[in-house]
């Protein structure tokens, strides 16, 4: 049986907070919206942009929300990607999972052009078979369950053993809705309670714990 691990990007593979927060500050300032501060903006990392931004600015209209989405992603593409920092030992962990026989994939709420830029800049094809985002041309996949469903289809992984790894409740919900075991990482932007409440199969506190957790889950099916 094929074995796949699907990884969220922000807060799971890399710390992207500085670039995302800076782009949110730029977006709100450009639109004349109140500046909410780093801690509030950081809560947006993970959920879909429109959902998170509307939660922070509940009185925003749909036209302004669309403008905010465009401003944010363009600024993040142009400037924010230079501030991405991969977590310590994450590449060693990915290599070990590869060597153990897993196919690895990135499943992100970011648009495909952003994931492609990261893919190219950091030679991520050394570790991952595929990458899947929220927007690809005219096609929009709104939330993590939809993106993950698309990724499973593209990876031809319907009959495979699949595991979803992420740091926010949206990742866990996405995995569960796609009949996957899930691993919540507490070193990212979510916390232990959020991931437990979402009913993650397992939790890890460091990237170095991921290989063991994946193997323990896989052992249930042997």
Secondary structure, 3 states (H helix, E strand, C coil): CCEEEEECCECCCEECHHHHHHHHHHHHHHCCCCCCCHHHHHCCCCCCHHHHHHHHCCCCCHHHHHHHHHHHHHHHHHCHHHHCEECCCHHHHHHHHHHCCCEEEEECCCCHHHHHHHHHHCCHHHCCCEEECCEECCEECCCHHHHHHHHHHHCCCCCCEEEEEECCHHHHHHHHHCCCEEEEECCCCCCHHHHHHCCCCEEECCHHHHHHHHHHHHHCCC
